[in-house]
Amino acid sequence: MKGKAVRTPRINRITYAVAFALSSPLWLQSSAAQTSAGTVVITSEGDKLGTGLIQQEDQARARSNVSRAAVEKALSSSNPFQLIDLLPGVSTFSHDPTGMFGGGLQVRGFNSDQLGFTIDGVPVNDSGNFAVYPQEYTDAENLCQLTVTQGTVDIDSPHVGATSGNINIFTCDPELKQRTRVSQSFGSLSFRRSFVRFDTGKFADDRATAFISYSNSFAEKWKGPGQAQRDHIDAKLRYDLGGGASVSTVLLWNKAINHNILSVSKAQLAQYGREWDYAPIFVGHLAGGPGAQTEAGGTFPPYYRLSTNPFENAIVRINSVFPINDKTTLKVDPYFWYGYGTGGSQMRNQSESGFLNTTTLAKNAQVDLNGDGDKLDNILISSSSVTRTHRPGVVVSLNQLQGAHNLTYGVWYERAQHKQTGPGVLVNADGSPVDYWLRDGSAIRRPDGSLFQRRDYETISTASQFFIQDTYTVTADKTIVTAGVRTPRIERDFTNRPNEGQGTPIGYQVVKEYSRVLPSVGLRHQLTKQDQLFAQITQGFRAPPNFALDNYNIVNGKAVLSDTVKAETSTTVDVGYRYFGSVITASATAFIIDFKNRQANGFDPELNKSSYVNVGGVKAKGLEFELGTRPIEGFSAYASLSLNNTEIQDNLPFSASYKVPVAGKEFPLAPKQMAGLSVQYTNGPGYFQLKGKRTGKMYTSLMNDDWSDGYTVFDLNAGYRFGNIGIGKGLTLRFNVVNLFDKEYLRASGSAINTKAITSGTTTLKSAETVFYYLSAPRFAGLTLSADF
């Protein structure tokens, strides 16, 4: 069906009925609800300033914050990308309203894989390509703060893939008193989510506290068949060793399986409409028999059950603080990150006579996949990339106070084993894979018993960093100067083993090292009690992703690496002003960024392949503003504005004789204007919040010959706290609407070099490429009821 999707009237009735109920006189009563425990006021400390989206910063750099007060009003399944969407410089997109299917993020035009992400200090960017998967990491109920540093990486951040900026996520500590919190959510798209958290309160002679939580979530796709299912556990233990020493242990575990949502080209959108998605009907297997048979494994779009994203990951982190004396503190933070999963489209054809002969390296070994007695067929199988990661690391730092100097220095070390294989399994009669997880026990094997593989990489990434920073107080309560340096280094030991996915099977090993010395200098000066200036200049560094080492040519029977990939670097200057008033807190930042070897990425769902290109030099400059108010007669607000202008500096080499003329063009996927607004009204135990985000036009190709139009989206959050009812304490009802006015828009999944052929006369200098887009999901409404026991 083409055009605007038809909505079922049931969703609209739920939306408007609940909105009417929450706007009733009961919700608007002026006095706070009274219970035996006293007055219940839903307005928390963070609500007193900018609806929880701004804090009074004191850093010599641009930084924005989201507090618990903002997080607790969002939809219960929200992922971190959604929670930071209104902050200056931040541009996000979710594949669905719940956040369970993931999404995309840019900050100042940097993609998420060019930013550093940490959870309680643990790096969570993929160790191979630095990608970030926001739906995997945390439950929103356990988040207390998210910080976005738009222009620089923290001096002790454990990253080798962050050109500029980092996002830190902090989980809440255990409660001091024992409690059990239960939350249940329902909504559109058959959304349901159950959450329970148990806090022990103080134990072990009041030295320890702990919590453990579990959630189970489910939602259907907004278009096409399929769903997302997620199980998640968070746990935290804090133990006071005395004398200021403490140990804190964090555990996060996540297991999810999603059916993918199809991204489409503009031509496909015009032809098939918004509801076009992965195929709902399985084409079926052919009946086995004599002679060669070819099954329909290469059809597009693939069958939805053969386009899934199952993934399991876990994080364990121990944070130890040991005061050595009253001026020196040692911190030791070991961690371990584990991940296993696959993604993309799994629908593939495999020739029964096209298996790898591991002795001769010819692809002529034979396996009877369908059991029809011959080895002449092309059989539909389920096969895609499987990633296994084991990633231990540690950060050790020392903080010393020496007069007016506050010194921080330390070291980070990590060794990530990153296996990326391409096994396959047979497909059942209903079109489902024998094993969605493509585990070895179910996998197809070659005649010699080894595993069939369409890809067979292993990357050992050994990363390390020394860092030191001095924060010097020039004048007490007035001027602070920071100066520091960090030295990120990564050695990639990359092994590519012969496999069926190679045109000419060949094995090779290559070891590449990337490193940089990155200085930073900052200044913060307090003009008056209300007025503050800050400035910083810093450098960033991003090593190439590991798959860049798969870029090789065969010369005289040997693999020779195409050494065209270089590390991306940046120099960023931030200059800003902050105002701390009795009613208003505000900041303004001007920035300039100079990139070298800027990296651009794209993804083609038809080929199921990512692309990678070195664009060369890129310059960016812009302004960022944010402002928050304290409540006035129950009303408070937050607003942000971002202006960003980018310019590509170099033409792009395409062949020995031709360069694509991209110099002077804008860099793609970097909107020039964005604006965010959150307006909130609180009245005793109730609140009502309206949020809006304007995202401007953005180009989707380096040649600027394709773009997505600007759009504005509104969300609504409301809630009422009933207080204590029976054995339940703090009974709270929340109502959330995502995309309130059902706005339809496009968001590119990646960028292209050019979408129109480049010609000279009758000669085609470069063929056109295709940009694929995710489509906005329709309006979504959800209810959450929570209470403590």
C-alpha positions in Angstrom: 0.0 0.0 0.0 1.4 3.4 -1.0 1.2 6.7 0.9 0.3 7.4 4.5 -0.1 4.3 6.6 -3.6 3.6 7.9 -3.8 3.6 11.7 -6.2 1.5 13.7 -8.8 3.6 15.6 -8.1 1.6 18.8 -4.7 3.4 19.3 -6.2 6.8 18.9 -9.0 6.0 21.4 -6.4 5.0 24.0 -4.4 8.1 23.4 -7.2 10.6 23.8 -9.0 8.8 26.6 -6.0 8.7 28.8 -5.0 12.3 27.9 -8.5 13.3 29.0 -8.3 11.4 32.3 -4.9 12.9 33.1 -6.2 16.4 32.4 -9.2 16.0 34.8 -9.7 18.2 37.8 -8.2 15.5 40.0 -4.9 15.8 38.2 -5.0 19.6 38.4 -5.7 19.9 42.1 -3.6 22.6 43.7 -2.8 20.9 47.0 -0.4 18.0 47.2 -1.8 14.6 48.0 -1.6 13.8 51.7 -0.6 10.4 53.1 0.5 9.0 56.4 4.1 9.6 55.4 3.4 13.3 54.8 3.2 15.5 51.7 3.9 13.7 48.4 5.6 16.0 45.8 6.6 14.6 42.5 8.9 17.5 41.7 12.4 16.2 42.4 15.5 18.2 42.9 16.4 18.0 39.2 13.0 19.4 38.2 13.9 22.7 39.8 16.1 23.5 36.9 15.3 23.0 33.2 13.0 20.0 33.6 16.1 17.9 34.5 18.0 18.7 31.3 20.5 21.3 32.5 22.9 21.7 35.4 25.2 24.5 36.5 28.4 23.3 35.0 31.9 24.3 36.2 34.1 22.7 33.6 36.5 24.4 31.2 34.7 22.8 28.3 31.3 22.4 26.8 29.2 19.8 28.5 25.4 19.0 28.8 23.6 16.8 31.2 20.4 14.7 31.6 19.4 14.0 35.2 17.3 11.4 36.9 14.4 13.9 37.0 14.2 13.8 33.2 14.8 10.1 32.7 12.0 9.0 35.1 9.4 10.9 33.0 10.4 9.2 29.7 8.8 6.1 28.3 10.1 3.2 30.4 11.8 1.4 27.5 13.7 4.5 26.3 17.3 4.0 25.3 20.1 6.5 26.0 20.0 8.0 22.5 16.4 9.0 23.0 17.1 10.5 26.5 19.7 13.0 25.2 17.9 14.1 22.1 17.1 17.6 23.2 20.7 18.5 24.2 22.7 21.0 22.0 24.6 19.5 19.2 22.8 16.2 19.5 20.9 14.7 16.6 19.2 11.3 17.2 16.9 8.9 15.4 15.1 5.8 16.7 13.9 3.0 14.4 10.8 2.6 16.5 9.0 4.5 19.3 10.0 2.2 22.1 13.8 2.4 21.5 14.0 -1.4 21.5 15.1 -1.6 17.8 18.0 0.8 18.2 18.7 4.0 16.3 21.3 6.5 15.2 23.1 9.4 16.8 25.3 12.3 15.7 26.9 15.1 17.8 28.2 18.1 15.9 28.1 15.9 12.9 30.2 13.1 14.5 28.5 9.7 14.1 28.1 7.6 17.2 31.1 5.4 16.1 33.3 8.5 16.3 32.3 9.3 19.9 33.4 7.6 23.1 30.7 5.8 25.1 31.1 4.6 28.7 28.8 3.1 31.2 30.1 3.6 34.8 33.5 4.0 33.2 33.4 0.9 31.0 33.9 1.6 27.2 31.0 0.1 25.2 31.9 1.1 21.7 32.4 -2.1 19.6 36.1 -3.0 19.8 36.2 -3.6 16.0 34.3 -0.8 14.3 33.4 1.4 17.3 29.7 1.1 16.7 27.2 1.8 19.5 24.0 -0.2 20.1 21.9 1.8 22.6 19.1 -0.8 23.1 21.6 -3.2 24.7 23.1 -1.4 27.6 20.8 -0.3 30.4 17.3 -0.1 31.9 16.2 3.5 32.2 14.9 2.9 35.8 18.5 2.4 36.9 20.0 5.5 35.2 20.8 8.6 37.3 22.8 10.8 34.9 23.9 11.0 31.3 26.5 13.6 30.3 27.4 14.7 26.7 30.8 16.4 26.2 30.3 17.7 22.7 33.9 18.7 21.8 36.4 16.7 23.7 37.1 13.3 25.3 37.7 13.1 29.0 41.4 12.9 29.8 41.0 9.4 31.4 38.4 8.1 28.9 39.4 4.6 27.7 38.9 5.2 24.0 40.9 4.9 20.8 37.9 5.6 18.5 36.7 9.0 19.6 37.7 11.9 17.4 35.8 14.4 19.5 33.3 14.1 22.3 32.1 11.4 24.6 28.9 10.3 26.3 29.0 9.0 29.9 26.2 7.0 31.4 26.0 6.5 35.2 23.8 4.0 36.9 22.1 4.8 40.2 23.6 3.6 43.5 21.6 1.1 45.7 19.1 2.6 48.1 19.9 2.9 51.8 16.6 1.3 52.8 15.3 -2.0 51.7 12.6 -1.8 49.1 11.1 -3.7 46.1 10.1 -1.5 43.1 7.7 -3.0 40.6 6.7 -1.4 37.3 4.4 -2.5 34.5 4.0 -0.9 31.1 1.6 -1.3 28.2 1.1 0.5 24.9 0.6 0.6 21.2 2.3 -2.0 19.0 1.4 -4.7 21.7 4.1 -3.1 23.8 4.5 -4.6 27.3 7.3 -4.3 29.8 7.7 -5.7 33.3 10.4 -4.4 35.6 11.3 -5.3 39.2 14.1 -4.1 41.4 15.1 -5.2 44.9 17.3 -3.0 47.1 18.8 -4.7 50.1 19.2 -1.6 52.1 22.2 -1.4 54.5 23.7 -4.7 55.6 27.1 -6.1 56.8 27.2 -3.7 59.8 25.8 -0.9 57.6 28.9 -1.0 55.3 27.2 -2.5 52.2 24.2 -1.8 50.0 23.1 -3.6 46.8 20.4 -3.9 44.3 19.4 -6.3 41.5 16.8 -5.7 38.8 15.2 -7.6 36.0 13.1 -6.5 33.0 11.3 -8.2 30.2 10.1 -6.2 27.2 8.2 -6.9 24.0 7.0 -4.8 21.1 5.8 -5.5 17.6 7.4 -3.7 14.6 5.5 -0.6 13.4 5.5 -2.0 9.8 5.7 -5.5 8.6 5.7 -8.7 10.7 8.1 -9.2 13.5 8.9 -8.0 17.0 11.6 -7.2 19.5 12.0 -9.3 22.7 14.5 -8.3 25.4 15.6 -9.6 28.8 17.8 -7.5 31.0 19.5 -7.6 34.4 21.3 -4.8 36.2 23.0 -5.3 39.6 25.2 -3.2 41.8 27.0 -3.7 45.1 28.8 -1.0 47.2 30.9 -1.8 50.2 32.5 0.8 52.5 36.0 -0.3 53.6 36.3 2.5 56.0 38.6 5.5 56.0 37.1 6.7 52.7 38.0 3.5 50.8 35.2 1.7 49.0 34.6 -1.0 46.4 31.6 -0.9 43.9 30.7 -3.8 41.6 28.4 -3.4 38.6 26.8 -6.1 36.5 24.8 -5.6 33.3 23.4 -8.5 31.3 21.3 -8.2 28.2 19.7 -10.8 25.8 17.5 -9.7 22.9 16.3 -10.8 19.5 14.8 -8.3 17.1 13.4 -8.6 13.6 14.9 -5.9 11.5 13.0 -2.9 10.1 13.7 -2.3 6.4 15.4 0.9 5.3 14.4 2.0 1.8 15.5 4.2 -1.0 13.4 7.2 -2.2 12.5 5.3 -5.3 11.4 2.3 -3.4 9.3 4.5 -1.1 7.6 6.1 -4.0 6.9 2.7 -5.6 5.9 0.6 -2.6 4.9 3.1 0.1 5.7 3.4 3.8 4.5 0.0 4.9 6.9 -1.9 2.6 9.1 -4.1 4.7 10.8 -7.5 4.8 8.7 -10.2 3.0 5.9 -11.6 5.2 5.6 -14.9 3.2 8.3 -17.5 2.9 8.9 -18.6 -0.7 9.4 -22.2 0.4 11.9 -24.9 -0.3 11.9 -26.9 -3.6 11.1 -30.6 -3.3 14.4 -32.5 -3.5 15.1 -34.8 -6.4 17.4 -35.7 -9.2 19.2 -32.9 -11.1 20.2 -29.4 -10.3 17.8 -27.2 -8.4 18.1 -23.6 -7.4 16.0 -22.2 -4.5 15.0 -18.5 -4.3 17.6 -17.4 -1.7 18.6 -14.1 -3.3 15.2 -12.4 -3.4 14.8 -8.9 -2.0 13.5 -8.0 0.4 14.3 -11.2 2.3 11.9 -13.1 4.4 11.4 -11.4 7.8 12.4 -14.4 9.8 15.7 -14.4 8.0 16.4 -10.8 8.9 17.0 -10.8 12.6 19.4 -9.3 15.2 19.9 -11.6 18.1 22.5 -10.4 20.6 23.7 -11.2 24.1 26.2 -9.1 26.1 27.4 -8.6 29.6 29.5 -6.1 31.5 31.2 -6.6 34.8 33.1 -3.7 36.4 34.7 -3.2 39.8 35.4 0.4 41.0 37.9 0.6 43.9 38.8 3.8 45.7 41.7 3.8 48.1 42.8 7.0 49.9 46.5 6.9 50.5 46.5 10.1 52.6 44.4 13.2 52.8 45.8 14.5 49.5 46.2 11.4 47.4 43.7 8.8 46.2 44.2 5.7 44.1 41.5 4.3 41.9 41.6 0.8 40.3 38.8 0.0 37.8 39.0 -3.4 36.2 36.2 -4.5 33.8 35.2 -7.3 31.4 32.9 -6.9 28.4 31.4 -10.0 26.6 29.3 -10.0 23.5 27.9 -12.6 21.1 25.4 -12.1 18.3 24.6 -11.6 14.6 22.6 -9.2 12.5 21.6 -8.0 9.0 19.9 -10.4 6.5 20.6 -14.1 6.8 18.8 -15.2 3.6 21.5 -16.7 1.4 22.0 -19.3 -1.4 24.7 -21.9 -1.1 25.9 -24.1 -3.8 26.3 -27.7 -2.7 29.4 -28.0 -4.8 30.9 -24.6 -3.6 32.4 -25.5 -0.2 36.0 -24.7 0.7 38.5 -27.5 0.3 40.7 -26.7 3.2 43.6 -28.6 1.7 43.7 -27.1 -1.8 41.8 -23.8 -0.9 39.6 -24.4 -4.0 35.8 -23.9 -3.5 34.9 -27.2 -5.0 34.1 -29.4 -2.0 30.6 -30.9 -2.0 27.9 -31.3 0.7 24.3 -32.6 0.1 22.4 -30.0 2.0 18.9 -31.0 1.2 19.5 -34.8 1.4 18.2 -35.5 -2.1 21.1 -37.8 -2.9 23.0 -35.4 -5.2 25.3 -32.4 -4.7 24.1 -30.3 -7.7 21.7 -27.8 -6.0 21.8 -24.2 -4.8 20.0 -24.3 -1.4 18.5 -21.5 0.7 20.3 -21.3 4.0 20.5 -18.8 6.9 24.0 -17.2 7.1 25.3 -13.9 8.3 28.2 -12.4 10.3 28.6 -13.6 13.9 30.6 -11.6 16.3 32.1 -13.0 19.6 34.0 -10.5 21.8 35.9 -11.1 25.0 37.3 -7.8 26.3 39.0 -7.4 29.6 40.6 -4.1 30.6 41.6 -1.9 33.5 42.0 1.8 34.3 44.3 2.8 37.2 44.6 6.4 38.2 46.0 8.6 41.0 44.7 11.9 42.1 46.9 14.3 44.1 46.3 17.7 45.6 49.5 19.8 45.7 48.7 23.3 46.8 46.8 25.0 44.0 47.4 22.0 41.7 45.0 19.0 41.3 46.9 16.3 39.5 45.3 13.3 37.8 47.4 10.7 36.1 47.1 7.1 35.2 47.1 4.3 32.6 44.5 2.3 30.7 45.0 -1.2 29.2 42.7 -3.4 27.3 42.9 -6.6 25.2 39.9 -7.4 23.0 39.5 -10.7 21.2 37.1 -10.0 18.4 36.1 -13.0 16.3 33.9 -12.4 13.3 32.7 -15.4 11.4 30.0 -16.2 8.8 28.5 -19.6 9.7 25.3 -21.0 8.2 22.4 -23.2 9.3 19.6 -24.9 7.4 16.2 -23.3 7.1 13.1 -25.0 8.4 10.0 -25.6 6.3 8.3 -22.5 7.8 11.2 -20.2 6.8 12.8 -19.9 10.2 16.4 -20.8 10.7 17.3 -24.0 12.6 19.1 -21.7 15.1 18.6 -17.9 15.1 21.9 -17.6 16.9 23.9 -19.6 14.3 25.7 -21.6 17.0 28.3 -24.1 16.1 26.2 -27.1 17.2 23.6 -26.4 14.5 26.0 -25.0 11.8 26.6 -26.4 8.4 30.0 -28.2 8.0 32.3 -28.9 5.2 33.1 -32.5 4.1 36.1 -32.6 6.4 34.0 -31.6 9.4 35.2 -27.9 9.7 32.6 -25.1 9.8 31.3 -23.5 6.6 32.2 -19.8 6.8 31.3 -16.9 4.6 33.7 -14.8 6.7 36.5 -15.8 9.1 38.3 -12.9 10.8 39.9 -12.7 14.2 41.2 -9.4 15.5 43.2 -9.0 18.7 43.1 -5.3 19.6 45.5 -4.3 22.3 44.8 -0.8 23.5 46.6 1.3 26.0 46.8 4.9 27.1 48.8 7.1 29.5 47.2 10.3 30.7 48.0 13.2 33.0 46.1 16.4 33.7 46.8 19.3 36.0 43.9 21.5 37.2 45.5 24.7 38.5 43.6 27.2 40.5 45.1 30.5 39.6 42.7 32.6 41.8 40.5 31.0 44.4 36.9 30.8 43.1 37.9 32.8 40.0 40.3 31.3 37.5 41.1 27.7 36.8 43.5 26.4 34.1 43.6 22.8 33.0 46.4 21.2 30.9 46.7 17.6 30.0 47.8 15.0 27.6 46.8 11.5 26.7 48.5 8.9 24.5 46.0 6.5 23.0 47.5 3.6 21.1 46.0 0.5 19.6 47.7 -2.5 17.9 45.4 -4.6 15.7 46.6 -8.1 15.1 44.2 -9.1 12.2 44.0 -12.6 10.9 41.8 -13.4 7.8 41.4 -17.2 7.3 40.4 -18.7 3.9 36.6 -18.9 3.7 33.7 -19.4 1.2 33.0 -15.7 1.2 36.3 -14.8 -0.5 36.4 -14.7 -4.3 39.8 -16.3 -4.1 40.2 -18.0 -0.7 43.4 -16.9 0.9 44.7 -16.5 4.4 46.9 -13.8 5.8 47.8 -11.9 9.0 48.6 -8.3 9.4 49.6 -6.3 12.4 49.0 -2.5 12.3 49.6 0.0 15.1 48.0 3.4 15.4 48.8 6.0 18.1 48.8 9.7 18.8 49.8 12.1 21.5 46.8 14.3 22.3 47.3 17.5 24.3 44.5 19.7 25.7 44.4 23.1 27.4 41.4 24.7 29.1 40.4 27.8 31.0 37.5 28.6 33.2 37.1 32.1 34.6 34.4 33.3 37.0 33.6 36.9 36.1 31.0 37.3 38.7 28.9 35.0 40.8 26.5 34.7 37.9 28.8 35.0 34.9 31.4 32.5 33.7 33.7 32.2 30.7 35.4 29.0 29.5 37.6 27.9 26.6 39.4 24.8 25.6 41.5 23.5 22.7 41.9 19.7 22.4 42.9 17.1 19.8 41.0 13.9 19.0 42.0 10.6 17.4 40.1 7.6 15.9 41.9 4.5 14.7 40.6 2.9 11.5 38.0 0.1 12.1 39.3 -3.5 12.0 37.4 -4.3 8.8 39.6 -1.7 7.0 42.3 -4.4 7.2 40.2 -6.7 5.0 41.0 -4.2 2.1 43.5 -6.2 0.1 44.6 -7.2 -3.4 46.1 -10.5 -4.5 49.6 -10.0 -6.0 51.6 -13.1 -7.1 49.3 -15.3 -5.1 49.7 -13.3 -1.9 47.4 -10.9 -0.1 48.7 -7.3 -0.2 47.0 -4.8 2.1 45.7 -1.7 0.3 47.3 0.8 2.7 45.0 3.7 2.1 43.3 3.9 5.4 44.6 6.4 8.0 43.6 7.4 11.5 41.1 10.2 11.7 42.3 13.2 13.8 40.7 16.4 14.9 41.5 19.7 16.6 38.6 21.3 18.4 38.3 24.8 19.9 35.4 25.6 22.3 34.8 29.1 23.6 31.8 29.7 25.8 29.8 31.7 28.3 27.6 30.5 31.2 25.0 32.4 33.2 23.8 31.2 36.6 20.8 33.3 37.6 18.2 32.8 40.3 15.6 31.8 37.7 17.6 31.1 34.5 20.7 29.0 33.9 22.1 29.3 30.4 25.2 28.6 28.3 26.5 29.5 24.8 29.4 27.8 23.0 31.2 28.7 19.8 33.3 25.9 18.3 35.7 25.3 15.4 36.7 21.8 14.4 39.5 20.9 11.9 39.4 17.2 10.7 42.1 15.3 9.0 41.3 12.0 7.2 37.6 12.3 8.0 35.8 9.0 7.7 32.4 8.5 6.2 30.2 5.4 6.3 27.3 4.0 4.4 25.2 0.8 4.5 23.4 -1.0 1.7 20.7 -3.3 2.9 20.4 -5.1 -0.4 24.1 -6.0 -0.4 24.1 -6.2 3.4 27.4 -4.4 3.4 28.9 -1.3 5.0 31.1 1.1 3.1 34.0 3.1 4.3 35.7 6.1 2.7 38.4 8.6 3.7 37.1 12.0 2.8 40.3 13.9 3.7 40.0 17.3 5.4 36.8 18.7 6.7 36.2 21.9 8.7 33.2 22.7 10.9 32.2 25.7 12.9 29.1 26.5 14.8 27.2 27.8 17.9 25.3 25.9 20.6 22.9 27.4 23.2 21.0 25.9 26.0 18.8 27.5 28.7 16.8 26.2 31.6 14.4 27.8 34.1 13.4 27.1 37.6 9.7 26.6 38.2 7.6 29.8 38.1 4.0 29.2 39.2 4.6 25.5 38.4 6.0 26.1 34.9 9.6 25.4 34.0 11.3 25.1 30.6 14.4 24.0 28.8 15.5 25.1 25.3 18.5 24.4 23.1 19.7 25.7 19.7 22.4 24.3 17.5 24.0 25.8 14.4 26.6 23.8 12.5 28.3 24.6 9.2 30.6 22.0 7.6 32.9 22.2 4.6 34.8 19.4 2.8 38.3 20.7 2.0 39.6 18.1 -0.5 38.3 16.5 -3.7 37.9 12.7 -3.3 40.3 10.4 -5.2 38.2 7.9 -7.1 40.7 6.6 -9.7 44.2 7.2 -10.9 42.9 9.9 -13.2 39.8 11.3 -11.6 38.8 13.0 -8.3 35.2 13.5 -7.3 34.7 17.3 -6.9 33.4 17.4 -3.4 35.6 20.2 -2.1 33.5 23.1 -0.8 30.5 20.8 -0.2 28.8 20.2 3.1 29.6 17.0 5.0 26.6 14.7 4.9 24.3 13.8 7.9 25.2 17.0 9.7 22.1 19.2 10.1 22.8 22.9 9.9 20.1 23.9 12.4 18.5 22.1 15.3 16.3 23.3 18.2 14.9 21.6 21.2 12.2 22.6 23.7 10.7 21.1 26.8 7.9 22.8 28.7 6.6 21.4 32.0 3.9 22.1 34.4 3.9 20.6 37.9 1.0 20.9 40.4 1.4 18.9 43.6 1.7 15.2 42.7 1.0 15.7 38.9 3.0 16.9 36.0 2.5 17.6 32.3 5.4 17.9 29.9 5.5 18.7 26.2 8.7 18.2 24.3 9.6 19.3 20.7 12.7 18.8 18.5 13.4 20.6 15.2 16.0 18.9 12.9 17.0 20.9 9.8 17.7 19.7 6.3 20.7 17.5 5.9 22.6 16.3 2.9 23.0 12.6 2.5 25.8 12.5 -0.1 29.3 14.1 -0.3 28.2 15.7 -3.6 25.2 17.3 -1.9 23.0 16.0 -4.7 20.6 14.3 -2.2 19.1 15.3 1.1 16.4 14.7 3.7 14.1 17.6 4.5 13.8 19.1 8.0 11.2 18.0 10.4 9.7 18.7 13.8 8.5 16.1 16.2 6.7 16.5 19.5 6.3 14.1 22.5 4.1 14.3 25.5 4.8 13.0 29.0 2.4 13.2 31.9 2.0 11.5 35.3 0.4 11.4 38.7 1.7 10.1 42.0 -1.1 8.7 44.1 1.1 8.2 47.2 0.7 5.2 49.5 -2.2 2.8 48.8 -2.5 -0.3 50.8 1.0 -2.0 51.0 2.1 -0.1 47.9 4.1 3.1 48.4 4.5 5.9 45.9 2.0 4.5 43.4 2.7 6.4 40.2 0.9 6.4 36.8 2.8 7.7 33.8 1.5 8.4 30.3 3.8 8.9 27.3 3.1 9.7 23.7 5.9 9.5 21.1 5.5 11.5 17.9 2.3 13.2 19.2 1.2 14.7 15.8 2.2 11.6 13.7 4.9 13.3 11.8 6.3 11.5 8.7 9.9 12.0 7.8 13.1 10.3 6.5 16.4 9.7 8.1 19.3 8.3 6.1 20.9 5.0 7.3 24.2 6.2 5.9 25.7 8.4 3.2 26.8 8.1 -0.4 29.4 9.8 -2.5 27.0 10.8 -5.2 23.4 9.8 -6.0 23.4 11.1 -9.6 25.9 9.9 -12.2 28.8 12.2 -12.8 29.5 12.5 -16.5 31.6 14.4 -19.0 29.9 14.5 -22.3 28.9 10.9 -23.0 31.5 9.5 -20.6 30.4 8.4 -17.1 33.1 9.3 -14.7 31.3 7.8 -11.7 28.1 5.9 -11.5 25.3 6.9 -9.1 25.0 5.4 -5.6 21.9 4.8 -3.6 21.1 6.2 -0.2 18.7 4.2 2.0 16.4 5.8 4.6 14.7 4.7 7.8 11.2 6.0 8.0 9.6 7.7 11.0 7.4 5.5 13.1 3.7 6.5 13.7 2.3 7.9 16.9 2.8 5.7 20.0 1.0 5.8 23.3 2.1 4.0 26.5 1.1 3.7 30.2 3.3 2.7 33.1 2.2 1.9 36.6 4.9 1.6 39.3 5.0 1.2 43.1 7.4 0.4 45.9 6.8 -2.4 48.4 
